[in-house]
């Protein structure tokens, strides 16, 4: 085990082109960003994450702290699959993970760990844990939700006083709370491994399509949060700092509601926003959707579900061809495709996976069974996100500190996790990668 502390900051919606703006803040330059825009000779090293693997932030971040694929880690989608969303967990919990994490291994070595707004940490053996889980079906209000899912030490040292002071969690932006509590944790006592996630920038940019009225304000808020955390962390030469952005965003091009066509075939029933009598269901995850079929259903239901989605793909292709003939050319045909899955038996306690619906960059798949099946990105009918994660884009993380690369390297999110674990001086037992490698 090596000396020094480790800080991991994940920022959803942050783009590589935002990094120079971060470097303009004097207090941030010494912590991580000084020279990052000038290449490997600067204070931070570029860690290139090629296309492929997870697209959405939750599986990505859990791959990073386990060193393995989302499927092997046990968390494959942004939200847990359920045929009954009204009663199911809406966020992942630590007991969903099938493998040890970086937090587990660090604590086993006697390190003090902290995780703030990090996915799948509710119920984890982490000293200072604030998951900020969104699970309103299980809890009466936000304070009950926060206290039930956070660690006892987090409740005692940081939440109880805020609740008694009358803080309303619904009125406090999550990133502000995370930055404030991170600063308090660092001030009150030693923290050897601190991982936190900021989500506000991504939320604003998704809603605004990156061209909304105030994306610069959201970036400024994120820089303020980073400033607060890094100033409190005050890294020296023995400490490690890693900034992990999500995949870049692209404008939403097509919204797809595959469950609407399944409902038309009688394969599920919707009661308003709730799903009922589900025989087959497409569970969305960014530009992909996984087709689940109940295990006790016969072959006829499976073939009917596949036929419904095949018709949906054909409809999207016909629409694109019509647009092409009208001189509104599209160079990325087809936007939607369907591939069968052979090894999806036992995907959940009740279902098998038999196919995956995939969209090109700019596609967003929805869960609703009551929306139109296909909605163009610019159609005002739908108020969904105006920007979406691009699974075909690379990501650039940046890092500095002992044991971390000093020249540009590349690898998957799991590779980055292995490299980070080695720098800290621990091993990830379930790792299936070798770590970052020279470009």
C-alpha positions, 0 to 999 in steps of 0.5 A: 500500500502506497502513501498519499491520498486519492481523489476521484471526481466524475463530472457528467456532461463535461467535455474535453473542450471544457478543460481549458476553462477549468485551467483558467481558475487559479486555485484549480491549476495547481490541483490538477489542470495546470498544463493539461491543454498543452499535452503530456508535459503539463501537470496532468496526464491525458487518459484516453478512453476509446469508444466501446463499453458502457455509454451511460455514467452508472455502469461506466463508474462501476466498471472503473471501481471494479476493473471489470465489465458492467455485466461481470460487475452486475450493473449493466444499465443506468437504472435497475431492470424491473417489470414493475417500476412502481415498486422497484428500486429506481437506483442501484444499491451496493448489494447489486454488485457481484464483485469487490470494489476499490472502496472495499479493497482500500478499507480492507487495507485500513484506509478511510474511504468516502463516496458522495453521489457515487452509484451503487454505494447505498449500503456499502461498507464505506466510512463516509457514504452519501449516495443521494439515492433517488428511490421515492417509492421506498421512502416517505421523503428525501431526508428519510431516503438520505439517512436510510441509504447513507453510512452511519458516520455520514449521518452522525457527522454531516446529515443530522445537523443539517436536518436539525437546522431545517435544510430542505434537500429538495431545495439544495442542488445535489452538486452543491451539497456534495461539494459542501459535504466533501469539503467538510469531510476533508476538514474534519479528518483524514480521508484516504480515498474520496470519490464523488460525482457531479451530475448538474452539468450533464443534466443541464446540457441534456435538457438544453441540447448544449445550446440552451439559454445558460449552459455556461452558467452550469459550467461555472457552477461545476467549476465552483464545485470543483474549486471547493473540493480541490481547495479543501483537498489541497493535494501535494506531491504525494496525492493522486487526483483523477478527473473522469468526464462522461462520454461527450454529448450530441444533439438528440436526433431520434426518440424511440419508444419501443414499448409502445409497439409492444403494447399495440401487440398486447405484450404489455399493458400501461396504466398511465405511466405505470406498466402492468401485465408485462409479458415482454419489455424493452428496458432502455439504456441511452441509445440501446434497449434490451428486449426482455421476455418473461421466462414462462412465456412461449415461443409465440410471445418471443416471435411476436415481440421480435416482429414488433421491433423489426417493424419499428426498425423498418418504419425508421428506415422508411422514414429516413428514406423518405427524408432522403428523397425530400433532399433532407439527406441523412448520411448515417442510415440506418439509425435503428437496428435490431440484433438477436441475443443467444446467451441471454437466458436468466438475465433477471429473476423473471426474464430472458433477454432475446434481442437488443435494439440499438440506435445511432448517435443521437438516439434516445430510447424511452421506457414509456408505452404511451408515447409515439413510437418514433419522434424526431429530435426536433419535434416539440411533441416530446420534452425529453433530453435535447442531447444524448451520450455518444457511444461512438465518441472517445473520452479524455480523463486527466490525472496526476500523482504517484503511480499514475501514468506520466505520459498519454495512455489509453484503455477502457474504464476497467483499465483505468480502474486497474491502473488507479488501484495499483497506484493506490497499492491495492488489487481488484480481485475481479479485474479482467483487464491489464490497466492503461497502456501507451498509445 
